[in-house]
Amino acid sequence: MSQSNLYAIRNAILADQQVTCVYEGRRRELCPHIIGTDKSGDEAVLAWQFAGESSRRCRNGSA
């Protein structure tokens, strides 16, 4: 993750704001909650995606 992206996500968490991004080629809208590391030590963000595209269907089957 680039430092500018990390900084923007950090600021969104502190300001309780949503983020719009492109991840794996899909536009997503999400609320970031935690910045940390994954099992391999790479930076990772825990976020709730509430809109945008996904590679899977929604649980309620509406997408």
Jmol script that loads the backbone (N, CA, C; Angstrom):
load data "model"
ATOM      1  N   MET A   1       0.861  -1.167   0.000  1.00  0.00           N
ATOM      2  CA  MET A   1       0.000   0.000   0.000  1.00  0.00           C
ATOM      3  C   MET A   1       0.908   1.231   0.000  1.00  0.00           C
ATOM      4  N   SER A   2       0.610   2.196  -0.863  1.00  0.00           N
ATOM      5  CA  SER A   2       1.435   3.394  -0.925  1.00  0.00           C
ATOM      6  C   SER A   2       1.228   4.251   0.324  1.00  0.00           C
ATOM      7  N   GLN A   3       2.225   5.054   0.640  1.00  0.00           N
ATOM      8  CA  GLN A   3       2.126   5.925   1.817  1.00  0.00           C
ATOM      9  C   GLN A   3       0.986   6.926   1.673  1.00  0.00           C
ATOM     10  N   SER A   4       0.741   7.421   0.457  1.00  0.00           N
ATOM     11  CA  SER A   4      -0.348   8.383   0.275  1.00  0.00           C
ATOM     12  C   SER A   4      -1.708   7.723   0.503  1.00  0.00           C
ATOM     13  N   ASN A   5      -1.863   6.470   0.058  1.00  0.00           N
ATOM     14  CA  ASN A   5      -3.117   5.753   0.317  1.00  0.00           C
ATOM     15  C   ASN A   5      -3.288   5.474   1.802  1.00  0.00           C
ATOM     16  N   LEU A   6      -2.214   5.063   2.453  1.00  0.00           N
ATOM     17  CA  LEU A   6      -2.255   4.790   3.885  1.00  0.00           C
ATOM     18  C   LEU A   6      -2.639   6.051   4.662  1.00  0.00           C
ATOM     19  N   TYR A   7      -2.055   7.172   4.286  1.00  0.00           N
ATOM     20  CA  TYR A   7      -2.356   8.451   4.936  1.00  0.00           C
ATOM     21  C   TYR A   7      -3.825   8.826   4.735  1.00  0.00           C
ATOM     22  N   ALA A   8      -4.344   8.657   3.514  1.00  0.00           N
ATOM     23  CA  ALA A   8      -5.745   8.989   3.226  1.00  0.00           C
ATOM     24  C   ALA A   8      -6.694   8.092   4.019  1.00  0.00           C
ATOM     25  N   ILE A   9      -6.379   6.806   4.109  1.00  0.00           N
ATOM     26  CA  ILE A   9      -7.231   5.882   4.866  1.00  0.00           C
ATOM     27  C   ILE A   9      -7.167   6.208   6.352  1.00  0.00           C
ATOM     28  N   ARG A  10      -5.977   6.498   6.860  1.00  0.00           N
ATOM     29  CA  ARG A  10      -5.823   6.880   8.265  1.00  0.00           C
ATOM     30  C   ARG A  10      -6.671   8.106   8.582  1.00  0.00           C
ATOM     31  N   ASN A  11      -6.600   9.114   7.725  1.00  0.00           N
ATOM     32  CA  ASN A  11      -7.387  10.331   7.948  1.00  0.00           C
ATOM     33  C   ASN A  11      -8.883  10.049   7.891  1.00  0.00           C
ATOM     34  N   ALA A  12      -9.306   9.166   7.001  1.00  0.00           N
ATOM     35  CA  ALA A  12     -10.726   8.806   6.915  1.00  0.00           C
ATOM     36  C   ALA A  12     -11.184   8.109   8.191  1.00  0.00           C
ATOM     37  N   ILE A  13     -10.347   7.238   8.743  1.00  0.00           N
ATOM     38  CA  ILE A  13     -10.695   6.567   9.999  1.00  0.00           C
ATOM     39  C   ILE A  13     -10.844   7.593  11.114  1.00  0.00           C
ATOM     40  N   LEU A  14      -9.883   8.491  11.234  1.00  0.00           N
ATOM     41  CA  LEU A  14      -9.915   9.495  12.300  1.00  0.00           C
ATOM     42  C   LEU A  14     -11.099  10.444  12.170  1.00  0.00           C
ATOM     43  N   ALA A  15     -11.515  10.742  10.926  1.00  0.00           N
ATOM     44  CA  ALA A  15     -12.630  11.663  10.686  1.00  0.00           C
ATOM     45  C   ALA A  15     -13.960  10.941  10.543  1.00  0.00           C
ATOM     46  N   ASP A  16     -13.955   9.611  10.684  1.00  0.00           N
ATOM     47  CA  ASP A  16     -15.171   8.808  10.537  1.00  0.00           C
ATOM     48  C   ASP A  16     -15.832   9.064   9.184  1.00  0.00           C
ATOM     49  N   GLN A  17     -15.017   8.956   8.111  1.00  0.00           N
ATOM     50  CA  GLN A  17     -15.488   9.213   6.750  1.00  0.00           C
ATOM     51  C   GLN A  17     -15.362   7.959   5.896  1.00  0.00           C
ATOM     52  N   GLN A  18     -16.160   7.914   4.852  1.00  0.00           N
ATOM     53  CA  GLN A  18     -16.085   6.813   3.904  1.00  0.00           C
ATOM     54  C   GLN A  18     -14.966   7.055   2.903  1.00  0.00           C
ATOM     55  N   VAL A  19     -14.593   5.995   2.199  1.00  0.00           N
ATOM     56  CA  VAL A  19     -13.543   6.040   1.187  1.00  0.00           C
ATOM     57  C   VAL A  19     -14.089   5.415  -0.090  1.00  0.00           C
ATOM     58  N   THR A  20     -13.785   6.026  -1.225  1.00  0.00           N
ATOM     59  CA  THR A  20     -14.082   5.440  -2.526  1.00  0.00           C
ATOM     60  C   THR A  20     -12.748   5.053  -3.144  1.00  0.00           C
ATOM     61  N   CYS A  21     -12.652   3.827  -3.635  1.00  0.00           N
ATOM     62  CA  CYS A  21     -11.383   3.359  -4.178  1.00  0.00           C
ATOM     63  C   CYS A  21     -11.631   2.333  -5.279  1.00  0.00           C
ATOM     64  N   VAL A  22     -10.558   1.961  -5.950  1.00  0.00           N
ATOM     65  CA  VAL A  22     -10.589   0.855  -6.898  1.00  0.00           C
ATOM     66  C   VAL A  22      -9.690  -0.222  -6.313  1.00  0.00           C
ATOM     67  N   TYR A  23     -10.259  -1.403  -6.108  1.00  0.00           N
ATOM     68  CA  TYR A  23      -9.524  -2.537  -5.548  1.00  0.00           C
ATOM     69  C   TYR A  23      -9.786  -3.743  -6.427  1.00  0.00           C
ATOM     70  N   GLU A  24      -8.714  -4.372  -6.877  1.00  0.00           N
ATOM     71  CA  GLU A  24      -8.805  -5.504  -7.799  1.00  0.00           C
ATOM     72  C   GLU A  24      -9.658  -5.167  -9.021  1.00  0.00           C
ATOM     73  N   GLY A  25      -9.490  -3.936  -9.529  1.00  0.00           N
ATOM     74  CA  GLY A  25     -10.167  -3.505 -10.745  1.00  0.00           C
ATOM     75  C   GLY A  25     -11.634  -3.152 -10.593  1.00  0.00           C
ATOM     76  N   ARG A  26     -12.132  -3.099  -9.372  1.00  0.00           N
ATOM     77  CA  ARG A  26     -13.547  -2.801  -9.136  1.00  0.00           C
ATOM     78  C   ARG A  26     -13.683  -1.574  -8.243  1.00  0.00           C
ATOM     79  N   ARG A  27     -14.627  -0.692  -8.606  1.00  0.00           N
ATOM     80  CA  ARG A  27     -14.895   0.506  -7.810  1.00  0.00           C
ATOM     81  C   ARG A  27     -15.666   0.093  -6.561  1.00  0.00           C
ATOM     82  N   ARG A  28     -15.201   0.577  -5.403  1.00  0.00           N
ATOM     83  CA  ARG A  28     -15.827   0.196  -4.137  1.00  0.00           C
ATOM     84  C   ARG A  28     -15.987   1.412  -3.237  1.00  0.00           C
ATOM     85  N   GLU A  29     -17.034   1.391  -2.422  1.00  0.00           N
ATOM     86  CA  GLU A  29     -17.242   2.410  -1.398  1.00  0.00           C
ATOM     87  C   GLU A  29     -17.217   1.692  -0.064  1.00  0.00           C
ATOM     88  N   LEU A  30     -16.380   2.184   0.836  1.00  0.00           N
ATOM     89  CA  LEU A  30     -16.218   1.473   2.095  1.00  0.00           C
ATOM     90  C   LEU A  30     -15.956   2.412   3.254  1.00  0.00           C
ATOM     91  N   CYS A  31     -16.151   1.883   4.446  1.00  0.00           N
ATOM     92  CA  CYS A  31     -15.837   2.574   5.692  1.00  0.00           C
ATOM     93  C   CYS A  31     -14.662   1.837   6.324  1.00  0.00           C
ATOM     94  N   PRO A  32     -13.473   2.450   6.307  1.00  0.00           N
ATOM     95  CA  PRO A  32     -12.319   1.794   6.920  1.00  0.00           C
ATOM     96  C   PRO A  32     -12.397   1.882   8.443  1.00  0.00           C
ATOM     97  N   HIS A  33     -11.940   0.826   9.122  1.00  0.00           N
ATOM     98  CA  HIS A  33     -12.005   0.795  10.588  1.00  0.00           C
ATOM     99  C   HIS A  33     -10.641   0.638  11.242  1.00  0.00           C
ATOM    100  N   ILE A  34      -9.800  -0.236  10.705  1.00  0.00           N
ATOM    101  CA  ILE A  34      -8.518  -0.529  11.346  1.00  0.00           C
ATOM    102  C   ILE A  34      -7.439  -0.693  10.275  1.00  0.00           C
ATOM    103  N   ILE A  35      -6.272  -0.134  10.532  1.00  0.00           N
ATOM    104  CA  ILE A  35      -5.089  -0.390   9.709  1.00  0.00           C
ATOM    105  C   ILE A  35      -4.163  -1.271  10.541  1.00  0.00           C
ATOM    106  N   GLY A  36      -3.685  -2.342   9.934  1.00  0.00           N
ATOM    107  CA  GLY A  36      -2.791  -3.250  10.647  1.00  0.00           C
ATOM    108  C   GLY A  36      -1.972  -4.046   9.661  1.00  0.00           C
ATOM    109  N   THR A  37      -1.628  -5.267  10.040  1.00  0.00           N
ATOM    110  CA  THR A  37      -0.871  -6.142   9.157  1.00  0.00           C
ATOM    111  C   THR A  37      -1.564  -7.494   9.056  1.00  0.00           C
ATOM    112  N   ASP A  38      -1.365  -8.133   7.910  1.00  0.00           N
ATOM    113  CA  ASP A  38      -1.919  -9.475   7.731  1.00  0.00           C
ATOM    114  C   ASP A  38      -0.915 -10.512   8.252  1.00  0.00           C
ATOM    115  N   LYS A  39      -1.203 -11.781   8.054  1.00  0.00           N
ATOM    116  CA  LYS A  39      -0.353 -12.853   8.590  1.00  0.00           C
ATOM    117  C   LYS A  39       1.067 -12.822   8.039  1.00  0.00           C
ATOM    118  N   SER A  40       1.223 -12.303   6.814  1.00  0.00           N
ATOM    119  CA  SER A  40       2.558 -12.243   6.216  1.00  0.00           C
ATOM    120  C   SER A  40       3.293 -10.948   6.541  1.00  0.00           C
ATOM    121  N   GLY A  41       2.657 -10.066   7.322  1.00  0.00           N
ATOM    122  CA  GLY A  41       3.303  -8.822   7.726  1.00  0.00           C
ATOM    123  C   GLY A  41       3.058  -7.646   6.802  1.00  0.00           C
ATOM    124  N   ASP A  42       2.259  -7.837   5.760  1.00  0.00           N
ATOM    125  CA  ASP A  42       1.931  -6.738   4.849  1.00  0.00           C
ATOM    126  C   ASP A  42       0.835  -5.861   5.454  1.00  0.00           C
ATOM    127  N   GLU A  43       0.877  -4.567   5.135  1.00  0.00           N
ATOM    128  CA  GLU A  43      -0.165  -3.663   5.619  1.00  0.00           C
ATOM    129  C   GLU A  43      -1.524  -4.093   5.088  1.00  0.00           C
ATOM    130  N   ALA A  44      -2.535  -3.973   5.929  1.00  0.00           N
ATOM    131  CA  ALA A  44      -3.888  -4.367   5.550  1.00  0.00           C
ATOM    132  C   ALA A  44      -4.875  -3.421   6.220  1.00  0.00           C
ATOM    133  N   VAL A  45      -6.044  -3.286   5.605  1.00  0.00           N
ATOM    134  CA  VAL A  45      -7.104  -2.436   6.141  1.00  0.00           C
ATOM    135  C   VAL A  45      -8.338  -3.294   6.371  1.00  0.00           C
ATOM    136  N   LEU A  46      -8.914  -3.176   7.551  1.00  0.00           N
ATOM    137  CA  LEU A  46     -10.202  -3.799   7.831  1.00  0.00           C
ATOM    138  C   LEU A  46     -11.259  -2.745   7.541  1.00  0.00           C
ATOM    139  N   ALA A  47     -12.170  -3.038   6.611  1.00  0.00           N
ATOM    140  CA  ALA A  47     -13.172  -2.057   6.196  1.00  0.00           C
ATOM    141  C   ALA A  47     -14.488  -2.754   5.897  1.00  0.00           C
ATOM    142  N   TRP A  48     -15.560  -2.000   5.975  1.00  0.00           N
ATOM    143  CA  TRP A  48     -16.899  -2.482   5.658  1.00  0.00           C
ATOM    144  C   TRP A  48     -17.283  -1.902   4.311  1.00  0.00           C
ATOM    145  N   GLN A  49     -17.461  -2.753   3.292  1.00  0.00           N
ATOM    146  CA  GLN A  49     -17.892  -2.279   1.979  1.00  0.00           C
ATOM    147  C   GLN A  49     -19.409  -2.196   1.967  1.00  0.00           C
ATOM    148  N   PHE A  50     -19.930  -1.011   1.638  1.00  0.00           N
ATOM    149  CA  PHE A  50     -21.380  -0.825   1.644  1.00  0.00           C
ATOM    150  C   PHE A  50     -21.948  -0.533   0.266  1.00  0.00           C
ATOM    151  N   ALA A  51     -21.108  -0.275  -0.716  1.00  0.00           N
ATOM    152  CA  ALA A  51     -21.595   0.004  -2.073  1.00  0.00           C
ATOM    153  C   ALA A  51     -20.457  -0.233  -3.057  1.00  0.00           C
ATOM    154  N   GLY A  52     -20.815  -0.232  -4.325  1.00  0.00           N
ATOM    155  CA  GLY A  52     -19.828  -0.435  -5.370  1.00  0.00           C
ATOM    156  C   GLY A  52     -19.882  -1.851  -5.904  1.00  0.00           C
ATOM    157  N   GLU A  53     -18.835  -2.216  -6.611  1.00  0.00           N
ATOM    158  CA  GLU A  53     -18.778  -3.517  -7.261  1.00  0.00           C
ATOM    159  C   GLU A  53     -18.099  -4.549  -6.369  1.00  0.00           C
ATOM    160  N   SER A  54     -18.409  -5.799  -6.624  1.00  0.00           N
ATOM    161  CA  SER A  54     -17.795  -6.897  -5.891  1.00  0.00           C
ATOM    162  C   SER A  54     -17.629  -8.076  -6.839  1.00  0.00           C
ATOM    163  N   SER A  55     -16.710  -8.948  -6.512  1.00  0.00           N
ATOM    164  CA  SER A  55     -16.530 -10.149  -7.328  1.00  0.00           C
ATOM    165  C   SER A  55     -17.554 -11.220  -6.973  1.00  0.00           C
ATOM    166  N   ARG A  56     -18.283 -11.017  -5.865  1.00  0.00           N
ATOM    167  CA  ARG A  56     -19.303 -11.981  -5.427  1.00  0.00           C
ATOM    168  C   ARG A  56     -20.648 -11.289  -5.279  1.00  0.00           C
ATOM    169  N   ARG A  57     -21.683 -12.094  -5.233  1.00  0.00           N
ATOM    170  CA  ARG A  57     -23.027 -11.572  -5.009  1.00  0.00           C
ATOM    171  C   ARG A  57     -23.193 -11.183  -3.550  1.00  0.00           C
ATOM    172  N   CYS A  58     -24.105 -10.254  -3.287  1.00  0.00           N
ATOM    173  CA  CYS A  58     -24.440  -9.902  -1.910  1.00  0.00           C
ATOM    174  C   CYS A  58     -25.089 -11.102  -1.231  1.00  0.00           C
ATOM    175  N   ARG A  59     -25.014 -11.157   0.071  1.00  0.00           N
ATOM    176  CA  ARG A  59     -25.606 -12.279   0.802  1.00  0.00           C
ATOM    177  C   ARG A  59     -27.104 -12.387   0.586  1.00  0.00           C
ATOM    178  N   ASN A  60     -27.784 -11.245   0.420  1.00  0.00           N
ATOM    179  CA  ASN A  60     -29.233 -11.313   0.221  1.00  0.00           C
ATOM    180  C   ASN A  60     -29.601 -11.573  -1.235  1.00  0.00           C
ATOM    181  N   GLY A  61     -28.592 -11.693  -2.110  1.00  0.00           N
ATOM    182  CA  GLY A  61     -28.831 -12.029  -3.504  1.00  0.00           C
ATOM    183  C   GLY A  61     -29.320 -10.879  -4.363  1.00  0.00           C
ATOM    184  N   SER A  62     -29.194  -9.639  -3.871  1.00  0.00           N
ATOM    185  CA  SER A  62     -29.730  -8.507  -4.623  1.00  0.00           C
ATOM    186  C   SER A  62     -28.767  -7.974  -5.667  1.00  0.00           C
ATOM    187  N   ALA A  63     -27.512  -8.371  -5.654  1.00  0.00           N
ATOM    188  CA  ALA A  63     -26.557  -7.839  -6.622  1.00  0.00           C
ATOM    189  C   ALA A  63     -26.260  -8.846  -7.704  1.00  0.00           C
TER     190      ALA A  63
END
end "model"
wireframe off; spacefill off
backbone 0.3
color backbone group
